[in-house]
Amino acid sequence: MDRRPQTWIFCHMDDLLSHPPRVVGVNRFPFAPGETVARRANSSLLVCFVSAGNGVLTIDSQQWPLAAGHLALVPWGRWWSLADAGALAVLTVHLRFLPWDVPDQPLRHWFPGEPPTAADPAPDLGCGPRAPVPAQALATAEALLAAWASRDPARAFRLRALAATLVETLLPPARPGGGAQGAAAVLAWLAWSQRLDVTRAELERRSGLGRTAFGAAFKALTGASPAAWLLDRRLAEARRLLATTAEPVAAVAARTGFGDPFHFSRCFRSRYGLSPRQARSLGWTPAGPGDAAAPAR
């Protein structure tokens, strides 16, 4: 995991002010040998500190090894599971970001076969593992655990204050840097989050660069414009979903960032020479991004 690019965490401070973090669960969980947490999705942002041992984190279809001293972030509504790989112990904090006038709500889990509801209006804090973990973040998580278990009359206020502190410790500088560094930060975020419904404007904001500078830096790193790069990955993921799931074509289009199923079908046919329904009916196996080879007809 040390060879992976750094994961940047982004957040608008005005979002934090209007939707402050709420704590909906804190727990210290030692795993039994070989134990696995069942695949699920949460109505929360899961911040998971690995306090001992080794394990494997799965988010959707991606897997990462975890070890003591690592931290992992799992956004709202993403399918995840944790498995022991040797004396794994974790401290987990579940956060929600709600407007001031919305009351706290209990944590909910969804399991395969039950689709999660739409995500809450939370700042996007990223996805995947991070190391090293800021010492203050771990100390704040320990304080959250103690406050969560306490009967302090001011418990709710203490939890909110600690949650805000935790989020603050996880935020990098507001602008990750210029040129190649800003574009690399965007690519790292895309790799961890697997977001396909982003716009170029959002990527520019995350890079801290202007339109022209971002386009040039992104193309220098990837060999493609941001729009072409995203289209490649959207179509490749759509091809995978068509081959491996029974989801309707419209649902596949929505999951891969195409707001209009007809536009999706046109793009898919232009790239692969088949409509999405034809590709599925022919049992077309998934391929990597940019693979334009179509099956024999």
C-alpha positions as CSV (number, residue, x, y, z in Angstrom):
1,M,0.0,0.0,0.0
2,D,2.9,2.3,0.5
3,R,3.4,2.5,-3.2
4,R,0.0,3.8,-3.8
5,P,-0.5,7.6,-4.5
6,Q,-1.4,9.7,-1.5
7,T,-5.1,10.1,-1.0
8,W,-6.2,13.7,-0.7
9,I,-9.2,14.6,1.3
10,F,-11.3,17.6,0.2
11,C,-13.9,19.6,1.9
12,H,-15.6,23.0,1.7
13,M,-15.5,24.8,5.0
14,D,-18.9,26.4,4.2
15,D,-20.3,22.9,3.9
16,L,-18.9,22.0,7.3
17,L,-20.4,25.2,8.8
18,S,-23.9,24.6,7.4
19,H,-23.8,20.7,7.8
20,P,-21.7,20.1,11.0
21,P,-20.5,16.5,11.7
22,R,-22.5,14.4,14.0
23,V,-21.3,11.2,15.7
24,V,-23.7,8.3,15.2
25,G,-21.5,5.5,16.5
26,V,-18.0,4.8,18.0
27,N,-16.7,1.4,18.7
28,R,-13.5,-0.5,19.4
29,F,-13.7,-3.9,17.7
30,P,-11.1,-6.7,18.1
31,F,-11.5,-9.4,15.4
32,A,-11.5,-13.1,16.1
33,P,-9.1,-15.1,13.9
34,G,-10.5,-15.2,10.4
35,E,-13.5,-13.1,11.3
36,T,-15.1,-10.9,8.6
37,V,-17.6,-8.0,8.9
38,A,-20.4,-8.8,6.5
39,R,-20.6,-6.7,3.4
40,R,-22.7,-3.7,4.1
41,A,-23.3,0.0,3.4
42,N,-23.8,2.7,6.1
43,S,-25.8,5.8,6.5
44,S,-22.6,7.5,7.6
45,L,-19.0,8.2,6.8
46,L,-16.9,5.5,8.4
47,V,-13.5,6.5,9.8
48,C,-11.7,3.3,10.7
49,F,-8.4,3.4,12.7
50,V,-6.4,0.2,12.7
51,S,-5.0,-0.1,16.2
52,A,-3.4,-3.5,15.9
53,G,-2.8,-6.4,13.6
54,N,-3.5,-6.8,9.9
55,G,-6.6,-6.9,7.8
56,V,-8.2,-6.5,4.4
57,L,-10.5,-3.6,3.5
58,T,-12.9,-4.1,0.6
59,I,-14.8,-1.1,-0.8
60,D,-17.1,-2.1,-3.7
61,S,-14.8,-4.3,-5.8
62,Q,-11.5,-2.9,-4.6
63,Q,-9.3,-4.4,-1.9
64,W,-6.5,-2.9,0.2
65,P,-4.3,-4.4,2.9
66,L,-4.5,-2.6,6.3
67,A,-2.0,-2.7,9.1
68,A,-1.6,-1.1,12.6
69,G,-1.3,2.7,12.2
70,H,-3.4,2.9,9.1
71,L,-6.7,4.8,8.8
72,A,-9.5,4.0,6.2
73,L,-12.4,6.1,5.0
74,V,-15.6,4.6,3.7
75,P,-18.1,7.2,2.3
76,W,-21.9,7.0,2.9
77,G,-23.6,4.2,0.9
78,R,-20.5,2.4,-0.4
79,W,-20.4,-1.4,0.0
80,W,-17.6,-2.4,2.3
81,S,-16.3,-5.2,4.5
82,L,-13.4,-5.8,6.8
83,A,-11.6,-9.1,7.2
84,D,-9.0,-10.2,9.8
85,A,-5.6,-11.2,8.4
86,G,-3.9,-11.5,11.8
87,A,-5.0,-10.1,15.2
88,L,-6.9,-7.2,13.6
89,A,-8.3,-4.6,16.0
90,V,-10.0,-1.4,14.9
91,L,-11.5,1.8,16.4
92,T,-14.4,3.0,14.2
93,V,-16.1,6.4,14.2
94,H,-19.4,6.9,12.2
95,L,-20.1,10.5,11.1
96,R,-23.0,12.2,9.4
97,F,-23.2,15.7,8.1
98,L,-26.6,17.3,8.8
99,P,-28.0,20.8,8.7
100,W,-28.3,22.5,12.1
101,D,-32.1,22.2,12.1
102,V,-32.2,18.4,11.4
103,P,-32.2,16.2,14.5
104,D,-29.7,13.4,15.0
105,Q,-30.7,10.1,13.5
106,P,-29.5,6.6,14.4
107,L,-27.0,4.7,12.3
108,R,-28.4,2.3,9.7
109,H,-26.8,-0.5,7.7
110,W,-27.9,-1.9,4.4
111,F,-26.9,-5.3,3.1
112,P,-26.7,-6.8,-0.4
113,G,-30.1,-6.9,-2.1
114,E,-31.3,-3.8,-0.3
115,P,-30.2,-0.7,-2.2
116,P,-29.1,2.3,0.0
117,T,-31.0,5.5,-0.1
118,A,-29.5,8.6,-1.5
119,A,-26.4,9.9,0.4
120,D,-26.8,12.7,2.8
121,P,-25.5,16.2,1.9
122,A,-22.1,15.6,3.4
123,P,-18.8,17.2,2.4
124,D,-16.9,14.6,0.3
125,L,-14.0,13.4,2.5
126,G,-12.5,10.9,0.1
127,C,-12.3,7.1,0.1
128,G,-9.8,4.4,0.9
129,P,-6.8,4.0,3.3
130,R,-4.3,6.6,4.4
131,A,-1.0,6.3,6.2
132,P,0.6,7.7,8.2
133,V,-2.3,8.7,10.4
134,P,-2.1,12.2,12.1
135,A,-1.4,11.6,15.8
136,Q,-4.1,14.2,16.7
137,A,-6.7,12.3,14.7
138,L,-6.0,9.1,16.6
139,A,-6.1,11.0,19.9
140,T,-9.4,12.6,19.0
141,A,-10.9,9.2,18.0
142,E,-9.9,7.9,21.5
143,A,-11.6,10.9,23.1
144,L,-14.7,10.3,21.0
145,L,-14.8,6.7,22.2
146,A,-14.6,7.8,25.8
147,A,-17.2,10.5,25.3
148,W,-19.5,8.1,23.5
149,A,-19.4,5.7,26.4
150,S,-19.8,8.4,29.1
151,R,-23.0,9.6,30.9
152,D,-21.8,13.2,30.8
153,P,-24.8,15.6,30.7
154,A,-22.9,17.5,28.1
155,R,-22.1,14.4,26.0
156,A,-23.9,15.6,22.9
157,F,-22.0,18.9,22.8
158,R,-18.7,17.2,23.6
159,L,-19.2,14.7,20.7
160,R,-20.0,17.5,18.2
161,A,-16.9,19.4,19.2
162,L,-14.7,16.3,19.0
163,A,-16.2,15.3,15.6
164,A,-15.4,18.8,14.2
165,T,-11.9,18.4,15.5
166,L,-11.5,15.0,13.9
167,V,-12.6,16.3,10.5
168,E,-10.3,19.3,10.8
169,T,-7.3,17.0,11.5
170,L,-8.0,15.0,8.4
171,L,-8.2,18.0,6.0
172,P,-5.0,18.8,4.0
173,P,-4.1,22.3,2.9
174,A,-7.0,23.9,1.0
175,R,-5.1,23.8,-2.2
176,P,-2.9,20.7,-2.8
177,G,-0.5,22.5,-5.1
178,G,-0.1,23.6,-8.7
179,G,0.8,21.9,-12.0
180,A,1.5,18.2,-11.9
181,Q,0.9,18.0,-8.2
182,G,-2.6,19.3,-8.4
183,A,-3.5,17.0,-11.3
184,A,-1.9,14.0,-9.5
185,A,-4.0,14.8,-6.5
186,V,-7.1,14.6,-8.6
187,L,-6.1,11.3,-10.1
188,A,-5.4,9.9,-6.7
189,W,-8.9,11.0,-5.5
190,L,-10.5,9.5,-8.6
191,A,-8.6,6.2,-8.0
192,W,-9.8,5.9,-4.3
193,S,-13.4,7.3,-4.7
194,Q,-14.2,5.6,-8.0
195,R,-16.5,8.5,-8.8
196,L,-17.7,8.6,-12.3
197,D,-20.3,11.3,-12.1
198,V,-17.9,14.2,-11.7
199,T,-17.7,17.2,-13.9
200,R,-14.6,18.9,-15.2
201,A,-15.4,22.0,-13.1
202,E,-15.3,19.8,-9.9
203,L,-12.0,18.3,-10.9
204,E,-10.6,21.8,-11.5
205,R,-11.7,22.8,-8.1
206,R,-10.1,19.8,-6.5
207,S,-6.8,20.5,-8.3
208,G,-6.6,24.1,-7.2
209,L,-5.8,25.0,-10.8
210,G,-7.4,27.1,-13.5
211,R,-9.1,25.5,-16.5
212,T,-6.2,25.8,-18.9
213,A,-3.5,24.8,-16.4
214,F,-5.5,21.9,-15.2
215,G,-6.2,20.6,-18.7
216,A,-2.5,20.8,-19.6
217,A,-1.2,19.2,-16.4
218,F,-3.8,16.4,-16.6
219,K,-3.0,15.6,-20.2
220,A,0.7,15.6,-19.4
221,L,0.1,12.9,-16.8
222,T,-2.5,10.7,-18.6
223,G,-2.0,11.5,-22.3
224,A,-5.7,12.4,-22.6
225,S,-8.0,15.4,-21.8
226,P,-10.0,15.2,-18.6
227,A,-13.2,14.6,-20.7
228,A,-11.7,11.8,-22.8
229,W,-10.2,10.1,-19.8
230,L,-13.4,10.1,-17.8
231,L,-15.4,8.9,-20.8
232,D,-13.0,6.0,-21.2
233,R,-13.5,4.9,-17.6
234,R,-17.3,5.5,-17.7
235,L,-17.7,3.3,-20.7
236,A,-15.3,0.6,-19.4
237,E,-17.2,0.4,-16.1
238,A,-20.5,0.3,-18.0
239,R,-19.2,-2.6,-20.1
240,R,-18.2,-4.4,-16.9
241,L,-21.6,-3.8,-15.3
242,L,-23.5,-5.0,-18.4
243,A,-21.4,-8.2,-18.4
244,T,-21.5,-9.0,-14.7
245,T,-24.9,-7.7,-13.4
246,A,-28.6,-7.8,-14.4
247,E,-29.1,-4.1,-13.8
248,P,-31.3,-2.3,-16.4
249,V,-29.4,-0.3,-19.0
250,A,-30.8,2.9,-17.6
251,A,-29.5,2.0,-14.1
252,V,-26.0,1.2,-15.6
253,A,-26.1,4.6,-17.4
254,A,-26.9,6.4,-14.1
255,R,-24.2,4.5,-12.1
256,T,-21.5,5.4,-14.6
257,G,-22.3,9.1,-14.8
258,F,-24.5,9.3,-17.8
259,G,-27.6,11.4,-16.9
260,D,-29.4,10.4,-20.2
261,P,-29.7,6.7,-21.2
262,F,-30.0,7.7,-24.9
263,H,-26.7,9.7,-24.7
264,F,-25.1,6.7,-22.9
265,S,-26.3,4.3,-25.7
266,R,-24.9,6.6,-28.4
267,C,-21.5,6.9,-26.7
268,F,-21.4,3.1,-26.1
269,R,-22.2,2.3,-29.7
270,S,-19.7,4.8,-31.0
271,R,-16.9,3.3,-28.8
272,Y,-17.7,-0.4,-29.1
273,G,-19.8,-0.8,-32.3
274,L,-22.7,-2.4,-30.3
275,S,-25.6,-1.1,-28.3
276,P,-25.5,-1.8,-24.5
277,R,-28.4,-4.4,-25.0
278,Q,-26.5,-6.1,-27.8
279,A,-23.3,-6.3,-25.8
280,R,-25.2,-7.9,-22.9
281,S,-27.1,-10.4,-25.1
282,L,-23.9,-11.5,-26.7
283,G,-22.3,-12.2,-23.3
284,W,-19.6,-9.7,-23.9
285,T,-16.9,-10.0,-21.3
286,P,-15.6,-6.9,-19.5
287,A,-12.3,-5.3,-20.6
288,G,-10.0,-2.6,-19.4
289,P,-10.4,1.2,-20.1
290,G,-10.1,2.2,-23.7
291,D,-10.4,-1.4,-25.1
292,A,-12.5,-0.9,-28.2
293,A,-12.5,-4.4,-29.5
294,A,-16.0,-5.8,-30.1
295,P,-17.0,-9.4,-30.3
296,A,-17.4,-11.1,-33.7
297,R,-21.0,-10.9,-34.9
